[in-house]
């Protein structure tokens, strides 16, 4: 155990999905800390002199990253550099949350930590550069790759789960069945981050809920949970004109044995605790 006090931890991007489950330390959102401003980041970090920094701030909209690559690299790559430099100055551990999009999606089974990244999208490249920057500048770091995050309820979850819930009264709901990933509850992600910090771990970890599925599979679980009469129609990714750079297989697993419950169990708790009956 490191003995790191939770109140000596700074979290960037705490106003996002994952950040909503961080209930300790100094939480900063975009209004409190602009991670693209090196001077501001260094001043903020030096003022608090944290023992650890959890860096969640990122641009995660894949389509927007393709449309505005300069924004993606500014926030995801330069932002990571700025936080890493500040972390180095005060000697704090840095926890960086990355993505399955660092892989090309061609592997037939789930990706493990030793697989070679080959990002195909601007988003994936910008996050992978962040990984490289942090691993080259720091010795005391944790890089966490995760996948298909859900959490935060209606206020913060603007991704797939919310979109399906909002369609439950429709006769039909179309969901993609040719892309695969590992859905991950942000609450479970934050729990593992805390554990890794407490155990003074270092290096690269894949942190996802157990199992792999398609968006279609997730939609079926949601419809069944709410006992909706909507019919789920499986469609290919081309149906929605989905960005071709979205990888076919983004499933992750860990070779470092981090026990996490299945995505179905995690999703069930999320729906039961953070969504009223639809």
Order of alpha helices (4+ residues) and beta strands (2+ residues): beta-beta-alpha-beta-alpha-alpha-alpha-beta-alpha-beta-beta-alpha-alpha-beta-beta-beta-alpha-beta-beta-alpha-beta-alpha
